[in-house]
Structures are given as structure tokens and as C-alpha cells.
Amino acid sequence: MQLSRRQLAAFLATIFVVNLVVMGGGAWLSYAHEPEIPDTIVGPDGDPVATSEDVQSGKAVFQENGLMNQGSILGRGSYYDTDYTANTLELKTEHMREYYAQDRHNESYAALSASVQAGIDRDVRDELQSSRYDAETVEYSAAEAYAHQQVRQEYVDRYYEGDRDRGVPEGQIQSKAAAEQFADFALWTAWISHTDRPDSTVSFTNDWPYSPAAGNDAGGPVMTWSVIAMVILVGGAGAAIWLYQAVEIPEPVTAGVSIPQPADIELTPSQLLSTGFILFGAFLFAVQTFLGGLLAHYYVERDGFFGLQEVTGLDILQWLPWSIVRTWHVDLGILWITTIWLGAGLFLAPLLTGREPPKQALYVKGLIGALLVVAVGGVAGIWFGIHNFFGDRLWWLLGNEGLEYLEIGRVWQFGLLVGFLGWTVLVARGFKPLLDREPRYGLAHMIVYAGGSIGVLFIAGFLYTPTTNIVTTEFWRWWVVHMWVEGVFEFFIIVVIALTLVSMNLLSKAAAEKAVVFQAALVMGSGIIGVSHHYWWAGLPEVWLPIGSVFSTLEFVPLLFILYEALGQYRAMDTAGTDFPYRTAFYFIVASSVWNFLGAGVIGFFINLPLISYYQTGTYLTVAHAHGAMFGAFGLLAMGMAVYILRLTTRDTGWTGRRLRWSFWLCNVGLALMIVLSLLPIGFLQLETSFTHGYAAGRSLEFYNDGLIQTLFWLRLPGDTLLILGAVLFAWEVAAKLLFRRKKATEGTTDHGIADRIVGGHESADRASDD
């Protein structure tokens, strides 16, 4: 089958439009069918128990105090504390049982016989399952009203008074009234989890979380769509492999190719400045790994760090609570990877065009300065925000917005958006000679599209405020989080690797464009709509269950091709000889594709099967998936691009790849040990506990304190240590290489074979031959 680049580009454009239509319709459905907060919740005597203002204020308390990075809501957030939805549902059933035991038998529930307990259990379960949705007034039974007040008190004791056994510092929430409002918010999410949607037989969360006591269990559609997903995986993989072979995508080769040597490439001022992104990113990477070590140890010692408090008197839990450290760890992970990618995009433009636009170096300096301001402001704002230094209006603007992966204040988020868009403009300026000559599906256009998409999707993070319903908030939040990771970031990976191969003369520009357009079509075709697997248990419409099952399964297919491409790249490197100057960079780039397949593909497919997701969402299996996909795929690619840039910018006399190769092996072995020895075993045991005893049990303090689980937590130490050493060594080497940085070329142009080959006559031939 001979498909031209033009035909593939038309296919990609069609897929993109279809994605917009489907997700646009999804936005309308989400607003139309969101579970509204009842105006009033009243007890059997008609007295108000809570109001919509209490619930809405509780959501603001939840965000302002960083509680999504302490625990989770509707299964989304941190895994350290409980899931507040599951926890309040479980507490509600326990207190209702206690109420009926005292009311009917004047005894505690525990003192009753098994047969009497079974009768009370049945009554509580039936009462919760018979709840009916009402957007105006919800009438509690006496047992529910009693349970609501008891849960309020428990949350005051835990999050206002502090609970060091749980790793909750005193004053996590600043007032008793605010803690009660947080409980009201959590209890509302529990209420929509056991209350059927209007004209439906399942709750707003598709009967999640699994709670035998409340009558929540996985229904038939969850099983049915899990089976359909597995059938689609096998059939889709086979069809896509046939299509890939039919399209005839060339592999990179070294035979008969003149590979440009670093010393032969003259560097522009902006290229040398782009190494500042590499240094900044490497420093943030090292800091992030140290924070990860602290987080791992918090599971073992929840109110200290290796006895530091006893030795120094420093109460680390009070000054650096889990919620802050975890927020920094997550945000720095995104920031250091993105920073290096920004530097790579700016570096590649003059490398491939041989030209530098006027004042490009000045603008790059401005972008670096802006990035520093946003990074420092955002990180500091998180600490000040969670410690309630800002007023009621400023906390989400200057402090922390309090939503996982989008924690930094709205002002700093706007700064990031401006930075993304500014970077796209600078990249477009750099690639202008190519943009003017090539068709709209050319490589230069593709990297501009990828960069612009990062900024455009980030706009979704501005479509909600603290007063927006949490269900609708989650809809938009996952547009940013998931569509970045499964859509735009994958697209960016494909384009950057292709540009790198072209710059090394290992792949023709026409062949690279064909591969990029084909793989981008597969990634976009599954990854964007695939975001809907995050909507199954979050209170969003039921239609996302079949849609998410299909498209999240298809997300696995493009990763097969990325792995196949990585093997081709490895073969090209292996046959290039020992004097191949970019071997170390290739190690990182190939490893990123392997981890992308394992972390995002294999583990991701397993945990996203509806039946598995129902019991495991928000457990350590998700942690294993996140580390393998985020660092393994995107982090290692960023490191590979950094090494490639360093190789080109470092004088031959100052270059050695030995310590960078040590960093490579330390990071990869450390990540593998962390996942295999600790994260996956804990996750499988958590899955079993959730399946046999209920989801709340799998997220309970009792589970985490079990002797076997504590041993598995300690088994993170070898992998974490190696990974930290690898990050520190990488940062050290980046700084050391910059001491041997080459000199810049004359302003305006460079003169090397890459630019001549791409911008010159061969490009015209590529355009004429559009296959």
C-alpha cells in the first residue's frame, strides 16, 4: 500500500477534528448531567444538617489546604492518606450501624450477635441504596443525620487537631469550622456514590467505590466492557501492525551515511543559551528525586525522617508535611522535563536550518528569566498557600490551586501558558526557513503544532474556579493532565526523535515526516478520547464507560510502534561503529521508548481495564504506572536530548560519556528495582485487599502499617538510592560539561551539511516525491 505524506496528513487532520467533536460533545454532557449539590440536607425533624454553601466551602478548603496531595477524592489524588469519598462512605455506614444498635438494642454494634448484626447491616445497605437524587432538599434518616455529625467530628479531630499516626500535622486545616465543611464536601461525594442518577440504576460514580457495607459493587457493564477491551486490544494490535507494514515506514540506517561530527557543526548564540535550560532542568531533577526519597520514607515513619526530630528538634512533619512535599515532587517532575524539552526545541531549529533569526538569543534569555520567575513563584506559592498565608481571594491565584498536577496558583499557571506560547513563537521563528519551503505536514510544522498544542490544552486548566462543581472540574483537569501525557507529549516525543535522527543524517526528512504523521495519527486517534477512562468513577455521564474502554485500550497500539521504532534506532546505533559520537544520547532515547511501552503501555493497559480500574484506582499500581510512564518515558527522553545537546556544545577535549553512562544505568536499574521490588507488589496486595474487603480497606492506615507492606516500603530504598545517585551524577555532569562549552559562530548563520541538505536542494526533491 503506497500512502503519501499528504494522504496521511489528511487522515491526521480528520482524526483531530473528530476528537474535538467527541470531546466537545462530552463537555456539553458533563455540564448537562453533573450532580448538583442539594440546596439543603435536612434530618428527619426538618432541621438542616448541611447546605450547599457548606459543601461548596468544603471544596475550597479541600483545595486551599492541599488535601488532594494528602489523600484523594473520587479516587483521584495522592495515595498516602485515605480516599475521602471511600473513607466517609465507610464511616457513614459504621456510624449508621452504631446508631441502630443503640436505638434498637441499647448495645454497641460490636456487642451484638452475628445474626442481629446481619439484620442491621441489611437495613443500612438498603437505606443507602434507596437514596434518591434531589437537587433541592435531601432528607436524611435519623441514622444518616447522626452519622453525618460523627464524621464531621472525626474530620475535625484528624485534620484540625492533627493525627501524627496518619502523618497529618496539627492545623492541616486551620479551623474547626473549615474541617467540618471539608467533611460536608467529602460526605457529598460519598452521597453521589451511593445515590442513583435520575432514570438510571447506577449511581453517579457507576457504583464506585466498592463497598459491600453500602451496597456498592461493580455492575455488569464493567465486566462486559473489560472483555470487549481485551478483544479490541488483540484485534487492534493485529490490524495496526498490518497497516504499519503496509505503509512502509523506513528505518534509520547508518550504512553509507556521513554522520556529522560535533566539531563540524557551528553553533549559534541561541543554541549555546539553550544549554541554560539543560542546567536548570538537571538541577530540578536532582531536587525532585530527593523529595521522592522523603515521600517514600513518610510511609514508614509518618511523623519524622530517620530520627531527625529527636536529634535536631526540627519537626519536619509540621514544616514539610506530605501535602507540600508531594506537590513539589509532582510539579518539579513536570517542570524539569518540560524545561529540557523547551531547550531542545530551541536548539534543533538552527541546527536544521543553519540560520538564526535576529535577536533570537535575546528572546531566549527572556524566556529563561520568565521560566525562573514562574518556577520560584509557583514553588514558593505552594508552601505559603498551604500554610494559609493568603486571604480568601488570593490563595488560588498566588498560592496553590490545590488540584493534582495543576497545583500552582492561577497567576503562575498563566505565566506558564505565556511561556509555552512564547516558546512556540521562538521555535517558529527558528524554523522559518523550513516553514516557508515545506508543506504543512513537514517536520518543522509538526514541532510547532506540538508546541502550540501544549499551550492550547493548558487553557483547559483555566475553565474552572474553586466554586466549580468538582465533577466538572475533574473533566477539565484531565484535559490538561491526560491529553498532555497521552496526546501532545507523545506527539512531541515522536517529532523530537524524528528531528534528531534527521540531524544525525540517519533518516531522510521525507521518511521522518511520513513516520511522524502516521504515528501521530495513531496517538491522537486513541490518546485524546482515551482521557475518558479517568471519567468512569468521577461522577461524569455513563457514556464514558464504553467510550473510555475502547479508546484507552487503543492507546496501547501506538506504543507498539514506538517500541518498534526504538529497536530500529538501536540497530542503527549498534551498526554505526564505536566512533559513533551520539551513542550515549541514543541509550537514553531508546530506553525512553522501552519504558513508554512498559510503563504507559503494559502497566497502563492492565490498570485501565474497567474491572481492574474499579478496584485499583488510586492504589500503588497507579504509582508504578506513573513512575514508569512519566520518568521512564518522558524523563529519559529529556535526559537523552540533554546529552545530545551537550555532545554538540562541548569541546572534544572536554567530552567523556563515561559518567553519563553511569547515570543512565543508575536511573534505569533504580527505576526497575523500585517498580519490581516495591511498587508492583504493594499494588497487587492492595488490589487484593480492595477486592476482598472493600476499597476503603485497601487505602486504610491498617493496610499500610501491615508488616509485609512495611517491608515492601523499605525495599524501595535500593531503587530510590540508585535513582537519586543517577540524578545527582547527571546534574553534576551537565554542570561540568558546560565548563567546556564551545564558542559561538558568527551571528546570523552557520555552515554545515545538515542545513544544506534539508533547506537546500534535497528538500525540493522530498517535496516533489510525496510518498
Secondary structure, 3 states (H helix, E strand, C coil): CCCCHHHHHHHHHHHHHHHHHHHHHHHHHHHHCCCCCCCEEECCCCCEEEEHHHHHHHHHHHHHCCHHHCCEECCEECCCCCEHHHHHHHHHHHHHHHHHHHHHHCCCHHHCCHHHHHHHHHHHHHHHHCCECCCCEEECCHHHHHHHHHHHHHHHHHHCCCEHHHCECCCCCCCHHHHHHHHHHHHHHHHHHHCECCCCCCECCCCCCCECCCCECCCHHHHHHHHHHHHHHHHHHHHHHHHHHHHCCCCCCCCCCCCCCHHHCCCCHHHHHHHHHHHHHHHHHHHHHHHHHHHHHHCCCCCCCCCHHHHHCCCHHHHCCHHHHHHHHHHHHHHHHHHHHHHHHHHHHHHHHCECCCCHHHHHHHHHHHHHHHHHHHHHHHHHHHCCCCCCCCHHHHHEEEECCEEECHHHHHHHHHHHHHHHHHHHHHCHHHHHHCCCCCHHHHHHHHHHHHHHHHHHHHCCCCCCCHHHHHHHHHHHHHHHHHHHHHHHHHHHHHHHHHHCCCCCHHHHHHHHHHHHHHHHHHHCHHHHHHCCCCCCCCCHHHHHHHHHHHCHHHHHHHHHHHHHHHHHHHCCCCCCCCHHHHHHHHHHHHHHHHHHHHHHHHHHCHHHHHHHCCCHHHHHHHHHHHHHHHHHHHHHHHHHHHHHHECHHHCCCHHHHHHHHHHHHHHHHHHHHHHHHHHHHHHHHHHHHCHHHHCCHHHHCCHHHHHHHHCHHHHHHHHHHHHHHHHHHHHHHHCCECCCCCCCECCCHHHHHHHCHHHHHHHHCCC
